[in-house]
Amino acid sequence: MKSIRRLKSTKYLPRYKFTIVVEKDEDGIFIVSCPAIQGCYTQGDTLEEAINNIKDAISLHIQARKEVGEEIPVEVMIDEIEVSA
C-alpha cells in the first residue's frame, strides 16, 4: 500500500514595500513615518523599536483599507533632492 502525503494548503499574503522616513527628536526618540500612507507614523526609544512599530502601523493601515474596500497606496517614485538655503 502506497502512503499518500498530503500538503497543507497555505495562503500567501501579499508583500508590500514602502519607503519610511526616520528622524530623531531632541529627546533622542526615533520618529518614523511612511509618506505613501497619509497619517501613518510612530515612534520608539530605539531605532529597532521604531522600525518594528512602523511595520505594525503599516500592516494595520493596510488591513483597515482592505476592510473598507480602499486601494492600497503604491509608491510611484522615490528620489532625493538637494537644496540650498
PyRosetta script that sets phi, psi and omega in degrees:
from pyrosetta import init, pose_from_sequence

init()
pose = pose_from_sequence("MKSIRRLKSTKYLPRYKFTIVVEKDEDGIFIVSCPAIQGCYTQGDTLEEAINNIKDAISLHIQARKEVGEEIPVEVMIDEIEVSA")
pose.set_psi(1, 128.6)
pose.set_omega(1, 179.6)
pose.set_phi(2, -79.2)
pose.set_psi(2, 139.5)
pose.set_omega(2, 176.5)
pose.set_phi(3, -89.1)
pose.set_psi(3, 137.2)
pose.set_omega(3, -179.4)
pose.set_phi(4, -105.9)
pose.set_psi(4, 125.7)
pose.set_omega(4, 179.6)
pose.set_phi(5, -102.1)
pose.set_psi(5, 122.8)
pose.set_omega(5, -178.1)
pose.set_phi(6, -101.1)
pose.set_psi(6, 128.3)
pose.set_omega(6, 177.7)
pose.set_phi(7, -87.7)
pose.set_psi(7, 137.6)
pose.set_omega(7, 175.8)
pose.set_phi(8, -72.2)
pose.set_psi(8, 137.2)
pose.set_omega(8, 175.6)
pose.set_phi(9, -81.7)
pose.set_psi(9, 134.4)
pose.set_omega(9, 179.8)
pose.set_phi(10, -121.2)
pose.set_psi(10, 141.6)
pose.set_omega(10, 175.6)
pose.set_phi(11, -93.7)
pose.set_psi(11, 133.5)
pose.set_omega(11, 176.8)
pose.set_phi(12, -99.8)
pose.set_psi(12, 126.6)
pose.set_omega(12, 176.8)
pose.set_phi(13, -83.1)
pose.set_psi(13, 141.8)
pose.set_omega(13, 177.2)
pose.set_phi(14, -62.6)
pose.set_psi(14, 147.6)
pose.set_omega(14, 178.2)
pose.set_phi(15, -108.4)
pose.set_psi(15, 142.2)
pose.set_omega(15, -179.0)
pose.set_phi(16, -125.5)
pose.set_psi(16, 149.2)
pose.set_omega(16, 174.2)
pose.set_phi(17, -121.4)
pose.set_psi(17, 130.7)
pose.set_omega(17, 177.9)
pose.set_phi(18, -132.7)
pose.set_psi(18, 148.4)
pose.set_omega(18, 172.5)
pose.set_phi(19, -81.8)
pose.set_psi(19, 139.0)
pose.set_omega(19, 175.1)
pose.set_phi(20, -121.1)
pose.set_psi(20, 155.8)
pose.set_omega(20, 176.7)
pose.set_phi(21, -117.1)
pose.set_psi(21, 128.2)
pose.set_omega(21, -179.6)
pose.set_phi(22, -114.4)
pose.set_psi(22, 128.8)
pose.set_omega(22, 176.0)
pose.set_phi(23, -128.7)
pose.set_psi(23, 156.1)
pose.set_omega(23, 177.2)
pose.set_phi(24, -119.2)
pose.set_psi(24, 123.9)
pose.set_omega(24, -177.9)
pose.set_phi(25, -83.5)
pose.set_psi(25, 178.5)
pose.set_omega(25, -175.0)
pose.set_phi(26, -64.9)
pose.set_psi(26, -18.1)
pose.set_omega(26, 177.9)
pose.set_phi(27, -94.2)
pose.set_psi(27, 2.2)
pose.set_omega(27, 179.3)
pose.set_phi(28, 86.3)
pose.set_psi(28, 8.6)
pose.set_omega(28, 178.9)
pose.set_phi(29, -83.6)
pose.set_psi(29, 137.0)
pose.set_omega(29, 177.7)
pose.set_phi(30, -88.1)
pose.set_psi(30, 124.9)
pose.set_omega(30, 178.2)
pose.set_phi(31, -108.0)
pose.set_psi(31, 127.2)
pose.set_omega(31, -177.8)
pose.set_phi(32, -125.9)
pose.set_psi(32, 135.4)
pose.set_omega(32, 176.8)
pose.set_phi(33, -132.2)
pose.set_psi(33, 160.9)
pose.set_omega(33, 176.5)
pose.set_phi(34, -120.2)
pose.set_psi(34, 98.5)
pose.set_omega(34, -174.7)
pose.set_phi(35, -56.5)
pose.set_psi(35, -30.1)
pose.set_omega(35, -178.1)
pose.set_phi(36, -70.1)
pose.set_psi(36, -20.7)
pose.set_omega(36, -178.2)
pose.set_phi(37, -117.5)
pose.set_psi(37, 99.9)
pose.set_omega(37, -176.0)
pose.set_phi(38, -54.4)
pose.set_psi(38, 129.2)
pose.set_omega(38, 177.7)
pose.set_phi(39, 81.1)
pose.set_psi(39, 6.9)
pose.set_omega(39, -178.8)
pose.set_phi(40, -96.2)
pose.set_psi(40, 101.5)
pose.set_omega(40, 179.1)
pose.set_phi(41, -151.2)
pose.set_psi(41, 161.8)
pose.set_omega(41, -179.9)
pose.set_phi(42, -159.6)
pose.set_psi(42, -172.4)
pose.set_omega(42, -179.5)
pose.set_phi(43, -148.9)
pose.set_psi(43, 171.3)
pose.set_omega(43, 176.3)
pose.set_phi(44, -163.7)
pose.set_psi(44, 154.9)
pose.set_omega(44, 177.9)
pose.set_phi(45, -71.0)
pose.set_psi(45, -27.8)
pose.set_omega(45, 176.7)
pose.set_phi(46, -123.4)
pose.set_psi(46, 162.4)
pose.set_omega(46, 178.0)
pose.set_phi(47, -61.9)
pose.set_psi(47, -42.8)
pose.set_omega(47, 179.9)
pose.set_phi(48, -60.0)
pose.set_psi(48, -44.9)
pose.set_omega(48, 178.8)
pose.set_phi(49, -62.8)
pose.set_psi(49, -43.2)
pose.set_omega(49, -179.8)
pose.set_phi(50, -63.1)
pose.set_psi(50, -41.6)
pose.set_omega(50, 179.1)
pose.set_phi(51, -64.5)
pose.set_psi(51, -44.8)
pose.set_omega(51, 177.9)
pose.set_phi(52, -62.0)
pose.set_psi(52, -39.6)
pose.set_omega(52, 179.3)
pose.set_phi(53, -64.5)
pose.set_psi(53, -39.8)
pose.set_omega(53, -178.8)
pose.set_phi(54, -71.3)
pose.set_psi(54, -32.9)
pose.set_omega(54, 175.4)
pose.set_phi(55, -61.0)
pose.set_psi(55, -45.0)
pose.set_omega(55, 177.7)
pose.set_phi(56, -62.5)
pose.set_psi(56, -44.3)
pose.set_omega(56, -178.5)
pose.set_phi(57, -62.7)
pose.set_psi(57, -42.4)
pose.set_omega(57, 179.0)
pose.set_phi(58, -64.5)
pose.set_psi(58, -45.3)
pose.set_omega(58, 179.5)
pose.set_phi(59, -59.7)
pose.set_psi(59, -45.1)
pose.set_omega(59, 178.8)
pose.set_phi(60, -64.1)
pose.set_psi(60, -38.5)
pose.set_omega(60, 179.2)
pose.set_phi(61, -64.3)
pose.set_psi(61, -43.6)
pose.set_omega(61, 179.4)
pose.set_phi(62, -63.4)
pose.set_psi(62, -44.9)
pose.set_omega(62, 178.8)
pose.set_phi(63, -59.2)
pose.set_psi(63, -43.6)
pose.set_omega(63, -179.6)
pose.set_phi(64, -63.7)
pose.set_psi(64, -41.8)
pose.set_omega(64, 178.5)
pose.set_phi(65, -63.1)
pose.set_psi(65, -41.2)
pose.set_omega(65, 178.8)
pose.set_phi(66, -62.8)
pose.set_psi(66, -41.8)
pose.set_omega(66, -178.2)
pose.set_phi(67, -61.1)
pose.set_psi(67, -32.9)
pose.set_omega(67, -179.4)
pose.set_phi(68, -100.6)
pose.set_psi(68, 7.0)
pose.set_omega(68, 175.4)
pose.set_phi(69, 78.3)
pose.set_psi(69, 19.2)
pose.set_omega(69, 178.4)
pose.set_phi(70, -87.2)
pose.set_psi(70, 153.0)
pose.set_omega(70, 178.4)
pose.set_phi(71, -72.9)
pose.set_psi(71, 152.0)
pose.set_omega(71, 176.0)
pose.set_phi(72, -87.8)
pose.set_psi(72, 128.5)
pose.set_omega(72, -179.0)
pose.set_phi(73, -62.1)
pose.set_psi(73, 145.4)
pose.set_omega(73, 177.1)
pose.set_phi(74, -123.8)
pose.set_psi(74, 129.3)
pose.set_omega(74, 177.6)
pose.set_phi(75, -72.9)
pose.set_psi(75, 135.2)
pose.set_omega(75, -178.5)
pose.set_phi(76, -96.1)
pose.set_psi(76, -41.9)
pose.set_omega(76, -177.9)
pose.set_phi(77, -154.7)
pose.set_psi(77, 139.5)
pose.set_omega(77, 173.9)
pose.set_phi(78, -122.3)
pose.set_psi(78, 132.1)
pose.set_omega(78, -178.9)
pose.set_phi(79, -151.1)
pose.set_psi(79, 161.9)
pose.set_omega(79, 173.8)
pose.set_phi(80, -112.9)
pose.set_psi(80, 146.2)
pose.set_omega(80, 175.4)
pose.set_phi(81, -127.2)
pose.set_psi(81, 160.3)
pose.set_omega(81, 177.6)
pose.set_phi(82, -122.0)
pose.set_psi(82, 135.3)
pose.set_omega(82, 179.2)
pose.set_phi(83, -131.6)
pose.set_psi(83, 154.2)
pose.set_omega(83, 173.6)
pose.set_phi(84, -108.3)
pose.set_psi(84, 139.4)
pose.set_omega(84, 179.9)
pose.set_phi(85, -140.8)
pose.dump_pdb("model.pdb")
